Amino acid sequence: MQVGAEPERFAQVLAATRSGRDSFARRCEELLRALLRCEVLLVSSATHALELAAMLLGIGPGDEVIVPSFTISSTVNAFLLRGARIRFADVDANGNLDPAEAARLVSARTRAVVPVHYGGHCCDLVELQAGVGNTAIVGTFGVCGAISFHETKNVGCGEGGAIIVRDGSLLERAEILRDKGNDRQRFERGLVDRYTWVDIGSSYTLSELSAAWLCGQLEQLSRIQARRQEIWDRYFAHLEAPVQRVGATILKGRPGTAGNAHLFAIVFRSGEQRRSYIAHMREQGICCAFHYVALHTSPMGRQLHDGRPLPGSERLSSCLVRLPLFFELTDAEADQVIEVTLDFLRRL
């Protein structure tokens, strides 16, 4: 859970069960529009947001899409399902798509580049756009964007997401694709006397119950973010120097940029060090998890990849570990994580 104001949140869920209207979904969209200053549609997952983006961009057979290898499989599946050829790009030391690598992969067939802002740290979008030219960029910048409200995110509702539509000419079609290819939104606005099937589409709407659960968190987003940042800063203040002394690193984004405290990650010198650290923490009752298996090394990814080594992705896949970081983590619990981590680092 991400928020402590449980009575209010459960009251919203109860209200959703008594209402036949999608009022909480609309409220979430209002909050997101105000925050992002662009059009946003709530959907059932970030995976579905990416699938919508692929359809809106007209991705199809023969098109190439550049994606980072260090990411979730949804980043690839959304475009693979449209028949595109996937080009895996390497990532930088922060886990973000390397702009120079993306630029090298651009060809006459490239239709889209999909940057993923790993761990809440922003990609270098200026350099990326300069490198890929007029190619559509999918992320939180460019033609479309995708946001995840998975239960592991800063705010979440189990499964949920949103598609950002920065090109206003695509908004009406995005609404239609989201609603099984029907023009129901036009009907609800009084623009047609009945709604009907007008395009391809799928069932991408988020349930009102999930929207109600999400709404209470979006309304307290500043509180959630402030607490997560406190925990991140606490970890960093105590662990930066000891981690550096053993030749490991902490992911902290590019200089001059601020992350959203989504995760706190240490990258050890080797996979063996990471395995030892995870085991050490587990012995003290602390769960520390690794993250993605680089997609180009996965069983499915190997069928798509051209065999190029992607050392940045492979290193993070082997050596990165995440420390506990969630809204309800207490200072005492964070201090325990720090002390047990310091004990491990002293032994290296």
LINWOZI-V307986 format. One record per backbone hydrogen bond with DSSP energy under -0.5 kcal/mol. NH is the residue of the N-H (numbers start at 1). CO is the residue of the C=O. If there is no record, write none. Layout:
BEGIN
NH,CO
NH,CO
END
This chain:
BEGIN
6,4
9,5
10,6
11,7
12,8
13,9
14,10
15,11
16,12
17,13
18,14
18,15
19,16
23,21
26,22
27,23
28,24
29,25
30,26
31,27
32,28
33,29
34,30
35,31
36,32
37,33
39,165
41,163
43,161
44,204
46,160
49,45
50,46
51,47
52,48
53,49
54,50
55,51
56,52
57,53
58,55
59,54
62,83
63,60
64,109
65,85
66,112
67,65
67,87
68,114
69,89
71,69
75,72
76,73
77,73
78,74
79,76
80,76
81,77
82,79
83,80
84,79
85,63
87,65
88,86
89,67
92,96
95,92
98,90
99,97
102,98
103,99
104,100
105,101
106,102
106,103
110,107
111,64
112,64
113,136
114,66
115,113
115,138
118,116
120,117
121,118
125,123
128,124
129,125
130,126
131,127
132,128
133,129
135,132
136,111
138,113
139,144
143,137
144,137
145,164
146,139
147,162
149,160
151,158
153,150
157,149
159,157
161,43
162,147
163,41
164,145
164,162
165,39
165,163
166,143
166,164
167,143
168,166
170,167
171,168
174,170
175,171
176,172
177,173
178,174
179,175
180,177
180,202
181,176
182,176
182,179
183,196
187,183
188,184
189,185
190,187
191,186
192,186
198,181
199,181
202,177
204,178
204,202
211,207
212,208
213,209
214,210
215,211
216,212
217,213
217,214
218,214
219,215
220,217
221,218
224,220
225,221
226,222
227,223
228,224
229,225
230,226
231,227
232,228
233,229
234,230
235,231
236,232
237,233
238,234
239,235
240,236
243,239
244,240
245,241
246,242
246,243
247,244
248,243
249,267
251,265
257,254
260,120
262,119
263,119
264,323
265,263
266,321
267,249
268,266
268,319
274,270
275,271
276,272
277,273
278,274
279,275
280,276
281,277
282,278
283,279
284,280
284,281
285,282
286,281
287,285
288,286
289,322
294,292
295,69
297,294
298,295
302,298
303,299
303,300
304,300
304,301
305,301
314,310
315,311
316,312
317,313
318,314
319,315
320,316
321,266
322,289
323,264
329,326
334,330
335,331
336,332
337,333
338,334
339,335
340,336
341,337
342,338
343,339
344,340
345,341
346,342
347,343
347,344
348,345
END
